[in-house]
Amino acid sequence: MEKLKLIKYVVFILTFLLVFGSLVLLGTIFKKVRGGDEAKEMPLSVSLQEPDGSSIEAVVSHGDNLYLLIKNGGKDDRVVIFNPQKAQKISEISLN
């Protein structure tokens, strides 16, 4: 009879660990799919650090980036590559 109780305890513990482990795994997968820690709110204002008088003439979206055609501001025409998820300027291409 003691062996039967021991087997019941072992089955109970293993079942508990299986259910608990499954919940932890599902929670981890859910966090990664939803963005987890990387999901941040977009700031209210973003600066492209362009000189005064610059104007955005065209915007093109490709993949995760925005390509902004910027004119004036005392500089040559340029294309600024901006990543909205990170809210940062990636690169600037000068057009001569």
C-alpha positions as CSV (number, residue, x, y, z in Angstrom):
1,M,0.0,0.0,0.0
2,E,2.9,2.3,0.7
3,K,4.2,1.8,-2.8
4,L,0.9,2.9,-4.2
5,K,1.0,6.2,-2.2
6,L,4.6,6.8,-3.4
7,I,3.6,6.3,-7.0
8,K,0.6,8.6,-6.6
9,Y,2.9,11.3,-5.2
10,V,5.4,10.9,-8.0
11,V,2.6,11.1,-10.6
12,F,1.2,14.2,-9.0
13,I,4.6,15.9,-8.9
14,L,5.4,15.0,-12.5
15,T,1.9,16.2,-13.6
16,F,2.4,19.5,-11.7
17,L,5.8,20.0,-13.2
18,L,4.5,19.3,-16.7
19,V,1.6,21.7,-16.4
20,F,3.8,24.4,-14.8
21,G,6.5,24.0,-17.4
22,S,3.9,24.2,-20.2
23,L,2.5,27.5,-18.8
24,V,6.0,29.0,-18.5
25,L,6.8,28.0,-22.1
26,L,3.5,29.4,-23.5
27,G,4.1,32.6,-21.5
28,T,7.6,33.0,-23.0
29,I,6.4,32.3,-26.5
30,F,3.5,34.8,-26.0
31,K,5.9,37.5,-24.8
32,K,8.2,37.0,-27.8
33,V,5.4,37.1,-30.3
34,R,3.8,40.2,-28.8
35,G,7.2,42.1,-28.8
36,G,8.0,41.6,-25.1
37,D,10.5,44.2,-23.8
38,E,11.1,45.7,-27.3
39,A,7.5,47.0,-27.6
40,K,7.9,50.6,-26.7
41,E,5.6,53.5,-27.4
42,M,6.6,55.9,-30.1
43,P,7.9,59.2,-28.7
44,L,5.7,62.2,-29.2
45,S,8.4,64.1,-31.1
46,V,11.3,62.8,-33.1
47,S,14.1,65.0,-34.5
48,L,15.8,64.1,-37.8
49,Q,18.5,66.7,-36.9
50,E,18.2,68.5,-40.2
51,P,18.9,72.3,-40.5
52,D,16.2,74.9,-40.3
53,G,14.4,75.5,-43.6
54,S,14.5,71.8,-44.6
55,S,11.3,70.3,-45.9
56,I,10.2,66.7,-46.5
57,E,9.2,66.5,-50.2
58,A,8.3,62.7,-50.4
59,V,8.0,59.7,-48.2
60,V,8.4,56.1,-49.3
61,S,8.0,53.0,-47.1
62,H,10.0,49.9,-47.8
63,G,10.3,47.1,-45.4
64,D,10.6,48.4,-41.8
65,N,12.1,51.8,-42.9
66,L,10.8,55.1,-44.3
67,Y,12.8,56.9,-47.0
68,L,12.3,60.6,-46.7
69,L,13.3,63.0,-49.6
70,I,14.5,66.2,-47.9
71,K,15.2,69.4,-49.8
72,N,16.4,72.9,-48.8
73,G,17.9,73.9,-45.5
74,G,21.2,75.0,-47.0
75,K,22.2,71.5,-47.9
76,D,22.0,69.4,-51.1
77,D,18.9,67.3,-51.6
78,R,19.1,64.2,-49.5
79,V,17.4,61.0,-48.7
80,V,17.1,60.1,-45.0
81,I,16.4,56.5,-44.0
82,F,14.3,56.4,-40.8
83,N,13.3,53.4,-38.7
84,P,9.9,54.1,-37.0
85,Q,10.1,51.1,-34.7
86,K,13.4,52.4,-33.2
87,A,12.4,56.1,-33.8
88,Q,15.9,56.8,-35.1
89,K,17.6,58.1,-38.2
90,I,19.5,55.1,-39.8
91,S,21.4,56.8,-42.6
92,E,21.5,59.9,-44.9
93,I,22.2,59.7,-48.7
94,S,23.3,63.0,-50.3
95,L,22.0,63.7,-53.8
96,N,24.3,66.0,-55.8
